[in-house]
Amino acid sequence: MNELVVGSNLVGVAVAEHVGIADAPERERYELSIDGEVLGFTAYRARPGLVGFVHTEVDERLRGRGMGARLIRFALDDARARSLAVLPFCPFVKAFIERHREFEALVPEAYREQFGL
């Protein structure tokens, strides 16, 4: 699990939080948790050599703090480490790849035009 401690400036959120991101293959998703509570996920469908990201959700209390981007970066880094091709059906994942072109190579060239990449 990827874990770090971050400060918070949001009312009702702990000053020091333990943020974890991990693959939960039994639920076909990567999960972002803070102090053990799952507050975000990106769902996927896996096939041999391929992962298709289909939906991402992040708790509204975390919006604007970069947690969604941290979640997607972790998932894409994991796909790269496992030599998996990526299909970004989820608009959030696609937008992340558009902003971070270093991940574009994970999308097979034959599919890039379909995803507007």
C-alpha positions in Angstrom: 0.0 0.0 0.0 1.2 3.5 -0.8 0.9 5.6 2.3 1.8 9.1 3.3 0.7 11.7 5.9 -0.7 15.0 4.7 -2.0 18.0 6.4 -5.6 19.2 5.9 -7.2 22.7 5.8 -10.7 21.4 5.6 -13.1 21.7 8.5 -14.0 18.2 9.9 -11.0 16.5 8.4 -8.1 15.5 10.6 -5.0 17.7 10.6 -2.7 14.7 10.0 -4.1 12.0 7.8 -2.8 8.6 6.8 -3.5 8.3 3.1 -3.3 4.9 1.5 -3.8 3.7 -2.1 -4.0 0.1 -3.0 -5.3 -2.3 -5.6 -8.4 -4.2 -4.5 -8.6 -6.8 -7.3 -11.5 -8.7 -5.6 -13.6 -5.5 -6.2 -11.8 -4.6 -9.5 -10.7 -1.2 -8.3 -8.0 0.9 -6.8 -9.0 2.4 -3.5 -7.9 5.6 -1.8 -8.4 5.5 2.0 -7.7 8.0 4.7 -7.2 6.7 8.2 -8.7 3.4 7.0 -11.9 4.8 5.5 -12.3 4.4 1.7 -13.0 7.8 0.3 -12.3 7.3 -3.4 -11.8 4.6 -6.0 -11.2 4.0 -9.7 -13.0 0.9 -11.0 -11.5 -1.2 -13.8 -12.0 -4.3 -15.9 -8.9 -6.4 -16.3 -8.1 -8.7 -19.1 -4.8 -10.5 -19.9 -2.3 -7.7 -20.7 -4.9 -4.9 -20.4 -6.8 -2.8 -17.9 -9.8 -0.6 -18.8 -10.6 2.2 -16.3 -14.4 2.7 -16.3 -15.3 4.9 -13.4 -13.7 7.1 -10.7 -15.3 8.6 -7.6 -13.7 10.7 -4.9 -15.6 11.9 -1.8 -16.6 15.5 -2.2 -14.7 16.4 1.0 -11.5 15.7 -0.8 -12.2 17.6 -4.0 -9.7 20.2 -5.0 -6.9 18.5 -2.9 -5.4 16.5 -5.7 -6.4 13.1 -4.2 -8.1 12.0 -7.4 -5.0 12.7 -9.4 -2.9 10.9 -6.8 -5.2 7.9 -7.1 -5.0 7.8 -10.9 -1.2 8.3 -10.9 -0.8 5.3 -8.6 -3.1 3.1 -10.8 -1.3 4.1 -14.0 2.1 3.6 -12.4 0.9 0.2 -11.3 -0.3 -0.7 -14.8 3.0 0.4 -16.2 4.9 -1.7 -13.7 2.8 -4.7 -14.6 3.2 -4.0 -18.4 -0.5 -3.6 -18.9 -2.0 -1.6 -21.7 -4.6 1.0 -20.5 -8.0 1.9 -22.0 -9.2 5.1 -20.4 -13.0 4.8 -20.7 -13.4 6.9 -17.5 -13.4 10.7 -18.4 -11.4 11.5 -15.3 -8.7 9.0 -16.2 -8.6 10.2 -19.8 -8.3 13.9 -18.7 -5.5 12.9 -16.4 -3.6 11.3 -19.2 -4.2 14.4 -21.4 -2.6 16.5 -18.7 0.2 14.0 -18.0 1.4 12.9 -21.4 4.0 10.6 -19.9 1.2 8.1 -19.4 -0.1 8.3 -23.1 2.2 5.5 -24.1 0.2 3.1 -21.9 -2.8 3.5 -24.3 -2.2 1.3 -27.3 -1.5 3.5 -30.4 -4.4 1.8 -32.3 -6.8 3.1 -29.6 -5.4 6.6 -29.0 -7.6 8.3 -31.7 -10.7 6.6 -30.3 -9.9 8.3 -26.9 -8.8 11.6 -28.4 -5.2 11.1 -27.3 
